Each structure stands twice: as structure tokens, then as C-alpha cells.
Amino acid sequence: MLRPGGRLALAAWDSGEHNPWLTRVNEAMMQRGLVQPPDPTEPGPLAFGVPGRIEELLDSTGFDDVEVQAIDFAFHEASLDAWWEHLVETSGRTARIVAGLSPAEHYALRDAVDAAYAPYVAADGSLAIPARALVAAASA
């Protein structure tokens, strides 16, 4: 709840094209038939990435002085192994899927994930995976 003149601040993920840290693993799982493509009309982590969506929502609910900026950064990991562990430890859905796989399916998914993130691997084996958040502010 905000009183008149109060400020709202929020952050949300931009579209999938700007967040391969999230989309690449999902694409690998979709290609293997482990998940269905996301329904763009359903809520999800990238739902506010549609250009103008945040501005539209804030304007339509009575906020003024709406500002939205994109913030680019990267997720860093020491290796593909470390990134895989991060994916499994931080996503309940990924953890459940991986837990239900046979050893052969697990290795096949892991190979697909490694290939999907290969463009972000440096010569020393470390990763820098691009990400973009949208940060917004508005007045009540």
C-alpha cells in the first residue's frame, strides 16, 4: 500500500532473448520432451519482458512518472559442472525432472545443457552467462 506521493520500485526479468541463463536449460529440456513450451499467457519468470508491459500495468493502475530501465549483467560460474549444480540446486522443477531421469537420460540432458551453454565458456572453462533485468519506478 502506498500513500499519495509514495514511490514504487520493482525488478523483473526481461524477455528470454536477454536471459539465456534461464532459457537455455528450458530449451534443452523441451527438446528432450521433458517439459512443455511455456504458455505466453500464463504467469512466469519472463512475463514482464514483453516490451511496454511494465509501463502498461503501472499506467493502467494509476501510477505516474513511470520509468523502466534495462540492467545488463552476467551470471558467473567456475565451470559447466558448477553451473549444472547451480541449476539443479536453485530450481525445484529442474531438480524434480533430473531426479526422475534414468542414468542414460540424465547424461543426455547434461550433454544438451553443456552444449547449450558452450557459447558462454571462456578459455579457462569459466562461464559468464548474460542476463537482463528490468527495473522500474513510479509515483503513486
N, C-alpha and C positions, 0 to 999 in steps of 0.2 A: 504494500500500500504506500502510495506517495501522496504527500500533500501538494497543493498547487505550488509550482516553482521548484519542486523536487527534481532530481536528476536520476535517470535510469541508465545503467550501463549493463551491457551483456556481451558475451562472446559466443560464437557458433562456428562450426566448420564450414568452409567454403565448399564448392562443388567437388565431386570426385576427381575431376581432371587436375585439381590443385592439391589433392591429398592421396597420392599413391601409397602412402604408408598404410592407409586403410583399404583402398580399392584393390590393390594387387593381390592380397591374400583372398579377398572375396571372389575375385575373378578366377583365381586358381581353384577355389572350392566349387564355383559354378561350373567350370569346365569339366570337373570330375563328377558332376552330378550330386555333390554333397549338400548344396544349398540352392534355393531358387533365386532367380534375379529379384532384386528388391522392387517392390511396388512404389513407384514415384509419388503416389497419392498418400502413402502411409507415413506416419512419423518415423524418423530415423536420424542417425548422426549427421547426414548431409542434407536434411530437409530445408535448411535455411540458406543453402548455397545457390539457389535459383536467383539469378540477378534481379535485384529490386524487391525480393521477398521480405527482407527485414524492414526496409523502408515502408513498404505497403502495410505490413502488420502494425508498425508503430504509428504511422499516419492514420490508419483506419480506427485505431483505438484512442485517438485524441492526443497523442504526443506531438510536441513541436520541436523545432530545431534538431531534427534527426540527422545524425552524422554516422556514416559507416565507413570504416577503413579496413583494407586487407593488410594482414600482417603475415609476411612470409618468414618461415624458419625451417629447421630440419630436425628430424629425429636422428640421433647418432647411436650406433652400437659398434662394438669392437669386431663383430663378425656376423656372418649369416646364422651361425649357431646361436649366438646371443640374441639376435633378432627373433629367431624362431621361438626361443624360450620366452622372450618378452610377449610375443603374440599369444602363445598358449596361456601364459600366466595372467594376462590382463584382459582376455576376452573369454567370458564364460561360454559363449556359443562355440568358439574355436576349440576350447578345452573339451567340451562335450563331444564335438564331432571327432576330434583326434582320439579321444578315449574309446570311441566306438569302432575305430578302424582296425582291420586286420593288419598284421605287420607289413604285408605287401602294399596295401592301400596307404598305410602311413608313409612308407618310403616313397611311393609315387606322389603323394601330396607334397611331401617335403621337397622332392626334386622340383616339382612345379613351382612351389613357393620360392625356392632358391633361384630358379630361372627368372621368375617374375621380378625379383629384387636385384638381379645381377647388374642392371644398369647403374645402380647406386653404390656399387662396391668399388672402393679405391684400391690402389696397387698394394697397400699393406693389408687388405682384407677387411678393413673397417667399412661401415656404411654411413651415408648421410642421405636420408630419405626426405624429400621435400614435403612440406606441409603448409597449409594456409588457413588461418583463422580470420573471421570477420569480427571486428569489434565495433560496437555501436554505442552511441549515447543519445539521449533525448531528454527533453524537459516535459514535466507534467503540467 
